[in-house]
Amino acid sequence: MSIQVWTYIVVGISFLIYIGIAIATRVKSTEGFYVAGRGVPAIANGMATGADWMSAASFISMAGLISFMGYTGSIYLMGWTGGYVLLALLLAPYLRKYGKFTIAEFIGDRYYSQVARLVAIVCAIFISFTYVAGQMRGVGIVFSRVFELDVDIGVGIGVILVFIYATLGGMRGITYTQVAQYSILILAYLIPAVAISWKMTGNPIPQLGFGSTITEGPKAGMFLLEALDQIHRDLGLPEYTAAFVAGKKSMVDVFAITMALMVGTAGLPHVLIRFYTVQSARAARWSVMWALIFIGLLYTTAPAVAAFARVNMIQTLNGKPYIEAPEWFTNWEQTGLISFEDRNDDGVIQYSGDATVNELTVDRDIMVLANPEIAQLPAWVVALVFAGGLAAALSTAAGLLLVISSSISHDLFKSMLKPDLSDRQELLLARIAAGFAVCVAGLFGIYPPGFVAQVVAFAFGLAASSFFPVLVLGIFSARTTKEGAIAGMLSGITFTAAYISYFKFVSETNTSADWLFGISPEGIGTVGMLLNFAVTLGVSRLTPPPPPDVQSLVQEIRLPRSSVSASFGDASFGDVG
């Protein structure tokens, strides 16, 4: 059977599974919709967190960026995995012990202020829409190849699918759908990686094949990374393994982006909300451990996938007559995500680091999806990868839409504008808000400000500069005041959003010479975070301390459960002030 037929079968079956789970887990209460009834086992929550976390950026775009960036692409690996250490140590167990529905509730109650709650709501919605743009773009890219449609039409199909299963089951349905999606996406990532590693290096373990010698082709006998360095030198590109050289990111920018991704991970609303779904603070810690294991399977494989794809792409295209281009190239050329411009009219494809000579334009987001076709793997493997890419994008999109939905229905309407909303009315409003959010997300997917992983990196910068400081200080500093938290969040996210917007939409240049301290828009969240910490602590010292009962509860949230006289697991800070 052809790739397209296999894709229809595999993707169709996966969608039937997702929708079936959503129908079977349809919720009728707000607790089920927002936090899955707080009864999700730690291992299932870890798997769901892995799917929620390994978005289109991780599955589709991360290896693609590493493939083009080489060594400096490791910023995504280090930042996104390191953030989970911060999450496990500083936030997850304490937020679960606090126990409500959303992050905005924690901030509003801890900082005894409806204004603080409103600022948190705005930040959560802003961050989530930025993040979901990358997911919807990823959905569009896969659909454009599967159905040979325009990317924008693919985004529209994704909008309909996410709307169906995200609004039916709420967090309960999303959680168990994500368990299924994780199973599909990890198989889709590992099976072709193992096959390509075996084919190229004779080693079936990609993590080891990455450091092995190539067994066939013009570079046979050379270590894979040595061959890549040689290929890059021949093309006039910086060596693949080189760091901090001309044509690559500086050390300052690498550090800033990595830090922004780390603290942004620990401040992302759709990740934090997952730890409200388990039974206890202990289960929250175990959830993080399981999530790291499940995520690590993909993240340790990504550098190998990137290297395999890079070598195969260049060797199958560079110097080849266009009329003899391989089938995978003509398939993807129809999507507009890879193209050939014959600058010298010789009919030969030239790939070069010199922009005046280069005739090949490649969208980095196709590298993982096209990799099995480039390596000439069986059609069913190619179809499985498409299903995995969709699973990754859809799982994260659903989690983000729930954050937006709960921010509008629960944090804004139920907590602030209309406290007398019945449970049924709130649930209806949550579903309407999710429908509205998915439509807006579709527009962001059609008009994204960059590659999928770059768009997601912006969301991490916004999360780092807004939520992380006030969450950490809210848990570990009883002296932090509402005035400090409000000023810190506003200053951090305003600075970061303005910086990103300026270089992406206003400035005609976007080079290291133009950036503040040489830090790119992807890494500016680190500066925004430091600004947030400084403003929050400074203003807190100049304003009256929090009420004694709030300070007391801040101390209690860090105590072991046995040390607290009353069960604190489902308590809150109350509506103070």
Secondary structure, 3 states (H helix, E strand, C coil): CCHHHHHHHHHHHHHHHHHHHHHHCCCCCHHHHHHHHHCCCHHHHHHHHHHHHCCHHHHHHHHHHHHHHHHHHHHHHHHHHHHHHHHHHHHHHHHHHHCCCCHHHHHHHHCCCHHHHHHHHHHHHHHHHHHHHHHHHHHHHHHHHHCCCCHHHHHHHHHHHHHHHHHHHHHHHHHHHHHHHHHHHHHHHHHHHHHHHHHHHCCCCHHHHCCCECCCCCCCCCEHHHHHHHHHHHHCCCCCCCCCCCCCCCHHHHHHHHHHHHHHHCCCHHHHHHHHCCCCHHHHHHHHHHHHHHHHHHHCCHHHHHHHHHHHHHHHHCCCEHHHCCHHHHHHHCCCCEEECCCCCCCECCCCCCCCCCCEEECHHHHHHHHHHHCCCCHHHHHHHHHHHHHHHHHHHHHHHHHHHHHHHHHHHHHHHCCCCCHHHHHHHHHHHHHHHHHHHHHHHHCCCCCHHHHHHHHHHHHHHHHHHHHHHHHHCCCCCHHHHHHHHHHHHHHHHHHHHHHHHHCCCCCCCCCHHHCCCCCCHHHHHHHHHHHHHHHHHHCCCCCHHHHHHHHHCCCCHHHCCCCCCCCCCCCCC
